[in-house]
């Protein structure tokens, strides 16, 4: 009678005809996995060396390859990128839209799947009933040896991420798909044993009487539940519930596998347990160092003798909460995030938030949109205790709340190494892109007016970037005030650069697309110009009133009334896509093919100003007198613009690439639709321009920051 996997030692036995032993097949699998990780590590080392080489290059085009080796590497990289970035259009079925991952990660997952299936069935005849036991044994051995990879891809303190310079958030996608491959392998393992037992009507007997079969079936059931609940629509229902049940089911799965597996393969269970312990110990140790005041006496200014950090919560328009932590106990890079916990407001929950500030600000700052669960409770607390809205309880907000942070996490290639950078954000995705923009501008400033401790000027290049294109898509003008301080910082740094170096040649262009507007206001007075020596720098101003409502509905914070100035001339109006908002205002979601030849979106909704277009304002910007934003400048090929509608990424990126003297970077953070559009645009333009294929067109690096879960 056939027996299950643990009834006799099989690992060292060959199945004849030159077939490797089960242990050898497991080693083969890890030889393939190790080779892939090693290749990623080599690419990481080359990219880091390339970045350092560009910053040491004293030529006018440091981001352009000059040696034969770097030319070959750039050509190979461009070819791989065209394939790996490619993705198909989303599929819409009724109210549901399905977005597909790019081809590169899909090919990696398929390579892993093919490797597993080849090792499972190599030289085995599945049509031969006498081979079914052998298939059952082998698939069991191949299934269990995949466990360490799943846990290597899951931890925040990630070894693969360190070697390959990949964020744990990016690796988590591979973690889910490797787990699904494991589920398929385990299903085949169970299926062939059931198929063998079915010849003797023995399945029911085994499930009721054989402890090993019971444990194996229990492990499969738990794994099936884990796989199903990890699907995006299900885990998105409640992230907190998903995390909790994921931890519980993981423990149950490991226990069931341990009891089912024979002693000769339990090493594959011990390794994942060790990885989990390592991840937790490393996280708790770093968390203790970061959050305990005893390690940071000099920086602890909150008066708390135990905990390092305290935070203030401020409500902003659009149901956004600004969280500020002064004098944090660690440093970080632009684009990174931390896990944030405040037990006094949201007990026993930890949420990842992008850091919207730079280390030079000497504060951690987060902008958190109120959705469900903990983020909404943060906003309610901030609104209740605001010094205007909450009146009597303002002292609580001023004093701050004790908070805990874990991190920072997240990694990407430094944008300072690229000749041209395009940053695109949708809504709160600007929390990721604005710090990246500020980081490059700060490097420009430091190169020009920065000093070493001895007082001499710096001579080392800090950024190879010559131009930046920043695009931000928002629903309402009120969202502009969220990043008021950041926009101030950018313009102040650029102003200092121009004052110190009148022939400053760096380019920065900013476009803000507004898709819906609840309140439209007429243009204000023309913008003044700055006096010398900052000649040529024109500042547009946005009138921002600080009107606060004494009473608010539910969780809405004070609304900042914003009006933007228009140019003395505007293009002739042309009716394009528009829609009415309840109570007045309108939406314009038509894609603007070219900002230089744009038509206004006429708003005819009830309640809006008669004959007043939903403004498309060329050569203008938005902020108040204290927060000027760069406008017209002789050294800039494009200038900030406020438009109604949605951007057309392909045209925006193409114009930047046409001026690039070296490799460019495109970064996008926002809804899936925007990310897909940008990804397809980069692939199309790379192919259209024949990058590194004899045309002289330079490479395009793309980074897509996932938005949401």
C-alpha positions in Angstrom: 0.0 0.0 0.0 1.3 3.5 -0.8 2.6 5.6 2.0 2.9 9.3 2.7 6.1 11.3 2.5 7.3 10.8 6.1 7.0 7.0 6.4 10.6 6.3 5.2 13.7 8.2 4.4 13.8 9.1 0.7 16.0 12.2 0.4 19.2 10.3 -0.4 17.7 7.8 -2.8 17.8 8.1 -6.5 14.8 7.2 -8.6 17.0 5.6 -11.3 17.8 6.4 -14.9 20.3 9.1 -13.9 17.7 11.1 -11.9 19.3 13.1 -9.0 18.3 12.3 -5.5 15.6 14.4 -3.8 18.3 16.2 -1.7 20.2 17.0 -4.9 17.0 18.4 -6.5 16.6 20.7 -3.6 20.2 21.9 -3.9 19.5 22.5 -7.6 16.6 24.8 -6.8 18.7 26.8 -4.5 21.5 27.0 -7.0 19.1 28.7 -9.4 17.7 31.0 -6.7 21.2 31.9 -5.4 22.4 32.7 -8.9 19.4 35.1 -9.4 20.2 36.8 -6.1 23.9 37.0 -7.0 23.2 38.5 -10.4 21.0 41.2 -8.7 23.8 41.9 -6.2 26.3 42.4 -9.1 23.9 44.8 -10.8 23.5 46.7 -7.5 27.3 47.0 -7.2 27.7 48.2 -10.8 24.9 50.8 -10.3 26.5 52.2 -7.2 29.9 52.4 -8.9 28.2 54.1 -11.8 26.6 56.7 -9.5 30.0 57.5 -7.9 31.7 57.7 -11.3 29.1 60.3 -12.5 29.6 62.5 -9.4 33.4 62.4 -10.0 33.0 63.2 -13.7 34.0 66.8 -14.3 32.6 66.9 -17.9 29.4 68.8 -18.9 27.6 65.5 -19.4 28.5 63.3 -16.4 25.4 61.1 -16.8 26.4 60.0 -20.4 28.5 56.9 -20.7 32.0 57.5 -22.1 34.0 54.3 -21.8 33.4 51.1 -23.8 32.4 49.2 -20.7 29.7 51.7 -19.6 28.5 52.0 -23.2 27.9 48.2 -23.3 26.4 48.3 -19.9 24.0 51.1 -20.9 22.9 49.3 -24.0 22.3 46.1 -22.1 20.4 48.0 -19.4 18.2 49.8 -22.0 17.2 46.5 -23.7 16.4 44.8 -20.4 14.4 47.9 -19.3 12.2 47.9 -22.4 11.2 44.4 -21.7 10.9 44.6 -17.9 8.9 47.9 -17.8 6.3 46.7 -20.4 2.8 46.2 -19.3 -0.6 45.7 -20.9 -3.6 48.0 -20.6 -5.9 47.5 -17.6 -8.9 45.3 -18.1 -12.3 46.8 -17.1 -15.2 44.6 -16.3 -18.1 46.6 -15.2 -17.2 48.5 -12.1 -13.9 46.6 -11.6 -10.6 47.5 -13.2 -7.8 45.0 -13.2 -4.2 46.3 -13.4 -1.4 44.1 -14.5 2.1 44.0 -13.2 5.1 44.9 -15.6 6.6 42.1 -17.6 9.9 42.0 -15.7 8.6 40.8 -12.4 6.2 38.5 -14.2 9.1 36.9 -16.0 11.0 36.3 -12.7 7.9 34.7 -11.2 7.4 32.5 -14.3 11.1 31.5 -14.2 10.7 30.4 -10.6 7.5 28.5 -11.5 9.1 26.8 -14.5 12.2 25.8 -12.3 9.9 24.3 -9.7 7.8 22.3 -12.2 10.9 21.0 -14.0 12.4 19.7 -10.8 9.0 18.2 -9.8 8.5 16.2 -13.0 12.0 15.7 -14.5 12.1 12.1 -15.9 8.9 11.1 -14.3 6.0 9.7 -16.3 2.8 11.0 -14.7 0.7 8.6 -16.9 2.3 5.6 -15.2 0.3 4.7 -12.1 3.4 3.2 -10.5 5.2 6.6 -10.8 2.5 8.5 -8.8 4.1 7.7 -5.4 7.5 9.0 -6.8 5.7 12.2 -7.9 4.2 12.6 -4.5 7.5 12.2 -2.7 9.4 14.5 -5.1 6.8 17.3 -5.1 6.8 17.2 -1.3 10.6 17.7 -1.1 10.5 20.5 -3.7 7.6 22.2 -1.9 9.2 22.3 1.5 12.5 23.6 0.2 10.7 26.8 -1.0 9.8 27.9 2.5 13.1 29.8 3.2 12.7 31.9 0.0 9.2 32.9 1.1 10.5 34.2 4.4 13.6 35.8 2.9 11.2 37.9 0.7 8.9 38.8 3.6 11.1 40.4 6.3 11.5 44.1 6.7 15.1 43.6 7.7 15.7 41.9 4.3 18.9 40.2 3.3 17.8 40.0 -0.4 16.8 43.6 -0.3 20.2 44.6 1.0 22.1 42.6 -1.7 19.8 43.7 -4.5 19.1 47.2 -3.3 15.4 46.6 -3.3 12.7 47.7 -0.9 11.0 45.1 1.2 7.7 46.5 -0.2 8.8 45.6 -3.7 10.0 42.2 -2.6 6.7 41.6 -0.9 5.0 41.2 -4.3 7.5 38.4 -5.1 6.8 37.0 -1.6 3.1 36.6 -2.4 3.7 34.9 -5.8 6.4 32.5 -4.5 3.9 31.6 -1.8 1.3 30.8 -4.5 3.9 28.7 -6.3 4.4 26.8 -3.1 0.6 26.3 -2.8 0.6 24.9 -6.3 3.5 22.5 -5.5 1.8 21.4 -2.3 -1.5 20.9 -4.2 0.3 18.7 -6.7 2.0 16.8 -3.9 -1.4 16.1 -2.2 -3.1 15.5 -5.5 -0.8 12.7 -6.6 -1.1 10.9 -3.2 -4.9 11.2 -3.4 -4.8 9.9 -7.0 -2.7 6.9 -5.9 -5.0 6.2 -2.9 -8.1 6.6 -5.0 -7.3 3.4 -6.9 -8.1 1.6 -3.6 -10.8 4.0 -2.3 -8.3 4.8 0.4 -8.5 8.6 0.7 -11.2 8.8 3.4 -9.4 6.2 5.5 -6.1 8.0 5.3 -7.7 11.4 6.3 -9.5 9.8 9.3 -6.8 7.4 10.6 -3.3 8.5 9.4 -1.9 11.4 11.7 0.7 12.3 9.0 -2.0 12.7 6.4 -4.1 14.8 8.8 -1.3 17.2 9.5 -0.4 17.5 5.8 -4.0 18.2 4.9 -4.2 20.8 7.7 -1.1 22.5 6.4 -2.6 22.6 2.9 -5.9 24.1 4.2 -4.1 26.8 6.2 -1.9 27.6 3.2 -4.9 27.8 1.0 -6.5 30.3 3.4 -3.4 32.4 3.5 -3.2 32.5 -0.3 -6.8 33.5 -0.7 -6.8 36.2 1.9 -3.6 37.7 0.5 -5.4 38.7 -2.7 -5.5 42.5 -3.0 -9.3 43.1 -2.9 -9.6 40.9 0.2 -6.6 42.2 2.2 -7.6 45.7 1.2 -10.9 45.4 3.1 -9.1 45.9 6.4 -5.3 46.0 6.5 -5.2 45.7 10.3 -7.3 42.5 10.3 -5.2 41.1 7.4 -2.0 41.6 9.3 -3.3 40.0 12.5 -4.8 36.9 10.8 -1.7 36.6 8.6 0.5 36.2 11.7 -1.8 33.8 13.4 -2.2 31.6 10.3 1.5 31.7 9.6 2.2 30.2 13.1 -0.5 27.5 12.4 1.0 26.7 9.0 4.6 26.3 10.3 3.4 24.1 13.2 1.4 21.8 10.8 4.4 21.6 8.4 6.8 20.8 11.2 4.5 17.9 12.4 4.0 16.6 8.8 7.6 16.8 7.6 10.1 13.9 8.2 13.2 14.7 10.3 15.5 14.6 7.2 13.8 17.8 5.7 13.0 19.7 8.9 16.0 21.9 8.2 13.8 23.7 5.6 11.4 24.6 8.4 14.1 25.6 10.9 15.5 28.1 8.4 12.3 30.1 8.1 11.8 30.1 11.8 15.4 31.5 12.2 14.7 34.2 9.5 11.5 35.3 11.4 13.4 35.4 14.7 16.2 37.4 13.0 13.8 39.9 11.5 11.9 40.4 14.8 15.1 40.7 16.9 16.7 43.2 14.5 13.5 45.2 14.3 12.9 45.3 18.1 16.6 46.1 18.8 16.6 49.0 16.3 13.2 50.1 17.5 14.5 50.2 21.1 17.5 52.2 20.1 15.4 54.6 18.1 12.6 55.1 20.6 14.2 54.9 24.1 15.3 58.3 25.4 18.3 56.8 27.3 20.2 56.5 23.9 19.4 60.0 22.8 19.7 62.4 25.7 21.1 65.2 23.6 18.3 65.1 21.1 15.4 64.5 23.4 13.7 67.8 23.9 10.2 66.6 24.7 10.8 66.3 28.5 10.0 62.6 28.5 12.7 60.6 30.3 11.6 57.3 28.8 10.6 57.8 25.2 12.4 59.8 22.5 9.7 61.1 20.2 6.5 63.1 20.6 4.4 64.3 17.8 1.9 67.1 17.1 -1.2 66.6 14.9 -2.6 69.4 12.7 -5.7 69.1 10.5 -5.3 70.3 6.9 -7.8 70.8 4.0 -8.9 67.6 2.3 -9.1 65.5 5.5 -5.3 65.4 5.7 -3.4 65.3 9.0 0.1 66.7 9.3 2.2 64.9 11.9 5.4 66.5 13.0 8.2 65.0 15.2 11.0 67.4 16.1 14.6 66.3 16.5 14.2 62.6 15.4 16.8 60.2 16.7 17.9 58.9 13.2 18.6 60.0 9.7 17.0 59.0 6.4 17.0 59.5 2.7 14.4 61.3 0.6 11.6 58.8 -0.5 11.9 56.6 2.6 9.1 55.7 5.0 8.7 54.6 8.6 6.1 52.6 10.5 4.3 55.0 12.8 2.6 54.1 16.1 0.6 56.3 18.6 -1.0 54.0 21.2 -2.8 56.9 22.9 -4.8 57.6 19.7 -4.8 54.4 17.8 -3.8 51.5 20.1 -1.9 48.5 18.9 -1.6 49.6 15.3 1.4 50.5 13.2 1.0 52.2 9.8 3.6 52.9 7.1 3.9 56.6 6.2 6.3 58.3 3.7 8.6 60.9 5.3 7.7 64.2 3.6 10.7 66.1 5.1 14.4 66.0 4.7 17.0 65.4 7.5 18.1 69.0 7.0 14.7 70.1 8.4 15.6 68.4 11.7 12.0 67.0 11.9 10.0 64.1 10.7 6.9 65.2 8.9 4.0 63.1 7.5 0.9 64.0 5.6 -1.8 61.4 6.2 -5.1 61.4 4.3 -8.0 60.1 6.5 -9.3 56.9 4.9 -10.6 54.3 7.4 -9.4 52.9 10.7 -6.4 54.5 12.2 -5.8 57.3 9.7 -9.3 58.6 10.3 -8.8 58.6 14.0 -5.6 60.6 13.6 -7.6 63.2 11.7 -10.4 63.3 14.2 -8.0 63.8 17.0 -6.2 66.6 15.1 -9.5 68.4 14.3 -10.8 68.1 17.9 -7.6 69.5 19.4 -6.8 72.1 16.8 -6.2 75.5 18.5 -9.0 77.1 16.4 -11.4 74.2 15.8 -11.0 72.6 19.2 -10.4 75.7 21.3 -10.5 74.3 24.8 -8.3 71.3 24.2 -5.5 73.1 22.2 -3.0 72.4 24.9 -3.1 68.7 24.3 -2.0 69.2 20.7 0.7 71.7 21.6 2.2 69.3 24.1 2.2 66.5 21.7 1.7 62.8 22.0 4.3 60.1 22.6 4.8 58.1 19.4 7.0 55.3 18.2 8.7 55.0 14.8 10.3 52.0 13.1 12.6 52.4 10.2 13.4 54.1 7.9 12.6 51.7 5.1 12.6 51.9 1.3 15.4 52.2 -1.2 15.8 53.5 -4.8 18.7 54.7 -6.9 19.8 58.2 -6.0 18.3 60.7 -8.5 21.3 62.9 -8.1 23.2 60.7 -10.6 20.8 61.4 -13.5 21.0 64.2 -16.1 17.2 64.8 -16.2 14.5 63.9 -13.7 10.8 63.7 -14.2 8.7 63.4 -11.1 4.9 62.7 -11.4 2.6 62.4 -8.4 -1.2 61.9 -8.0 -2.8 63.3 -4.9 -0.9 62.4 -1.7 1.7 60.7 -3.9 3.5 64.1 -3.6 4.6 63.0 -0.1 7.1 60.8 -2.0 8.1 63.0 -4.9 8.4 66.4 -3.2 11.2 65.3 -0.9 13.0 63.9 -4.0 12.7 67.2 -5.7 13.9 69.1 -2.6 16.9 66.8 -2.2 18.2 67.6 -5.7 17.5 71.3 -5.3 19.3 71.2 -2.0 22.3 69.6 -3.7 22.4 72.4 -6.3 22.4 74.9 -3.5 25.1 73.2 -1.5 27.3 73.0 -4.6 27.1 76.7 -5.1 27.0 78.2 -1.7 27.9 75.3 0.6 31.1 75.5 2.7 33.2 72.9 4.3 33.9 73.2 8.0 37.2 74.9 7.2 35.4 77.6 5.3 36.6 76.7 1.8 34.1 76.2 -1.0 33.1 72.6 -2.0 34.6 71.3 -5.2 33.0 67.9 -5.3 29.9 67.5 -7.4 26.9 66.6 -5.4 24.4 66.2 -8.3 24.7 65.5 -12.0 21.1 66.7 -12.6 20.6 69.5 -15.0 16.8 69.7 -15.2 13.8 68.6 -13.2 10.2 68.3 -14.4 7.7 68.1 -11.5 4.0 67.2 -12.2 1.4 67.0 -9.5 -2.3 66.0 -10.1 -4.8 67.0 -7.4 -8.5 67.2 -7.2 -8.9 70.6 -5.5 -7.0 73.8 -5.0 -7.2 73.3 -1.3 -4.6 70.5 -1.5 -2.0 73.1 -2.6 -1.7 74.4 1.0 -0.7 70.9 2.2 2.8 71.3 0.8 3.1 75.1 1.3 6.3 74.9 3.4 8.0 72.5 1.0 7.3 74.7 -1.9 8.7 77.6 0.1 11.8 75.7 0.7 12.3 74.8 -2.9 11.9 78.4 -4.1 14.1 79.8 -1.3 16.9 77.4 -2.2 16.7 78.3 -5.9 16.6 82.0 -5.1 19.8 81.6 -3.0 21.4 79.8 -5.9 20.6 82.6 -8.3 21.7 85.3 -5.9 25.0 83.5 -5.5 25.5 82.7 -9.2 23.6 84.9 -11.7 24.4 82.6 -14.6 22.8 79.6 -12.8 21.7 77.2 -15.6 19.8 74.5 -13.8 16.2 74.1 -15.0 13.1 73.4 -12.9 9.5 73.3 -14.3 6.4 72.6 -12.2 2.9 71.8 -13.4 -0.1 71.4 -11.2 -3.1 69.7 -12.7 -6.5 70.3 -10.9 -9.1 67.8 -11.9 -12.0 69.1 -9.8 -12.5 72.5 -8.1 -15.2 73.2 -5.5 -14.5 76.9 -5.5 -13.4 79.0 -8.5 -12.3 82.6 -8.0 -11.3 85.3 -10.5 -7.7 86.2 -11.2 -5.7 88.4 -8.8 -3.3 91.2 -9.5 -0.3 90.7 -11.7 2.9 89.3 -10.2 5.8 91.5 -9.3 9.4 90.8 -10.1 12.3 90.5 -7.8 14.8 93.3 -7.8 18.4 92.6 -8.8 20.6 90.6 -8.4 18.0 87.9 -8.9 17.0 89.4 -12.3 14.9 87.2 -14.5 13.2 85.4 -11.7 9.5 86.2 -11.7 7.5 85.2 -8.7 3.8 84.5 -9.0 1.8 84.7 -5.8 -1.3 82.9 -4.7 -3.6 84.6 -2.3 -4.3 82.2 0.6 -6.7 83.3 3.3 -6.6 81.5 6.7 -10.3 81.5 7.2 -11.2 78.8 9.7 -14.7 77.6 10.1 -15.9 77.6 13.7 -18.1 74.6 13.2 -17.2 71.7 10.9 -19.1 68.7 9.6 -17.8 65.4 10.7 -14.0 65.3 10.2 -13.5 68.2 7.7 -10.8 70.5 8.8 -10.6 74.2 8.1 -10.7 75.1 4.5 -8.2 77.4 3.0 -9.6 79.6 0.3 -7.2 79.8 -2.6 -7.2 81.9 -5.7 -4.6 81.8 -8.5 -3.6 84.6 -10.8 -3.8 84.2 -14.5 -1.6 85.5 -17.3 -2.5 88.7 -19.1 -3.2 86.5 -22.2 -4.8 83.1 -22.3 -5.6 80.7 -25.1 -9.0 80.8 -26.6 -11.6 78.7 -24.7 -12.7 75.4 -26.0 -15.2 73.1 -24.3 -13.6 69.9 -23.2 -14.5 67.2 -20.7 -16.3 68.7 -17.8 -18.7 67.6 -15.0 -20.6 69.3 -12.3 -19.9 69.0 -8.6 -22.7 69.1 -6.0 -23.3 72.7 -4.9 -21.2 74.3 -7.7 -17.7 73.9 -9.1 -16.8 71.4 -11.9 -14.5 68.6 -12.9 -12.3 68.5 -16.0 -10.7 65.1 -16.5 -9.7 65.4 -20.2 -6.0 64.6 -20.8 -4.0 67.7 -21.9 -1.9 66.5 -24.8 0.4 69.5 -24.8 0.7 72.2 -22.2 2.1 74.7 -24.8 -1.1 74.4 -26.9 -3.8 74.0 -24.3 -7.4 75.0 -24.4 -9.3 76.1 -21.3 -12.0 73.9 -19.8 -15.2 76.0 -19.7 -17.2 75.4 -16.5 -20.9 76.0 -17.0 -22.1 74.3 -13.8 -24.8 75.9 -11.7 -23.3 77.9 -8.8 -20.0 78.7 -10.6 -19.0 82.2 -11.7 -20.6 83.0 -15.1 -18.3 82.7 -18.1 -15.4 81.9 -15.8 -13.3 79.0 -17.1 -12.0 76.3 -14.9 -8.7 77.9 -15.1 -5.8 76.7 -17.2 -3.2 79.3 -16.3 0.0 79.3 -18.4 3.2 80.5 -16.8 1.7 80.9 -13.3 1.9 79.1 -10.0 0.3 78.9 -6.6 1.2 79.9 -3.1 0.9 82.9 -0.8 3.3 85.9 -0.3 5.3 83.8 2.1 5.5 80.9 -0.2 6.6 82.0 -3.7 6.9 79.3 -6.4 9.3 79.7 -9.3 7.7 81.0 -12.4 9.2 82.5 -15.6 13.0 82.4 -15.8 15.2 82.9 -18.8 17.2 79.8 -17.9 14.2 77.6 -17.8 12.8 76.0 -20.9 9.4 75.5 -19.2 7.8 77.2 -16.2 5.2 76.3 -13.6 1.7 76.0 -14.7 -1.7 75.4 -13.1 -4.1 73.5 -15.4 -7.5 71.9 -15.3 -7.5 68.4 -16.5 -5.2 65.4 -16.4 -1.6 65.2 -17.7 -0.5 63.3 -20.8 2.8 61.7 -19.4 4.1 60.7 -22.8 4.4 64.3 -24.1 5.8 65.6 -20.8 8.5 62.9 -20.6 9.3 63.2 -24.3 10.1 66.9 -24.0 12.5 66.3 -21.1 14.2 63.4 -22.9 14.8 65.5 -26.0 17.0 67.9 -23.9 18.7 65.2 -21.8 22.5 65.0 -22.2 22.7 61.7 -20.3 20.6 59.1 -18.6 17.2 60.3 -17.3 15.0 59.1 -14.4 11.2 59.0 -14.3 9.6 58.6 -10.9 5.8 58.2 -10.4 3.8 57.8 -7.2 0.0 57.8 -7.4 -3.1 55.8 -8.4 -2.7 52.7 -10.5 -4.0 54.4 -13.6 -1.3 57.1 -13.5 1.5 54.6 -12.8 0.4 52.4 -15.7 0.2 55.3 -18.0 3.7 56.5 -17.1 5.1 53.0 -17.3 3.7 52.5 -20.8 5.0 55.9 -21.9 8.5 55.1 -20.8 8.5 51.9 -22.7 7.1 53.5 -25.8 9.5 56.4 -25.8 12.5 54.1 -25.2 11.5 52.1 -28.2 10.6 55.2 -30.3 13.9 56.9 -29.6 15.9 53.6 -30.0 17.8 54.2 -26.7 21.5 53.2 -27.0 20.9 51.7 -30.4 22.9 54.2 -32.5 20.6 57.2 -32.3 22.4 58.9 -29.4 19.3 58.8 -27.2 20.2 58.1 -23.6 18.7 55.6 -21.1 15.6 56.0 -19.0 15.4 54.7 -15.5 11.9 54.2 -14.1 10.8 53.9 -10.5 7.2 53.3 -9.7 6.3 53.7 -6.0 3.3 51.6 -5.1 0.3 53.6 -4.0 -1.8 52.0 -1.3 -1.7 48.3 -0.1 
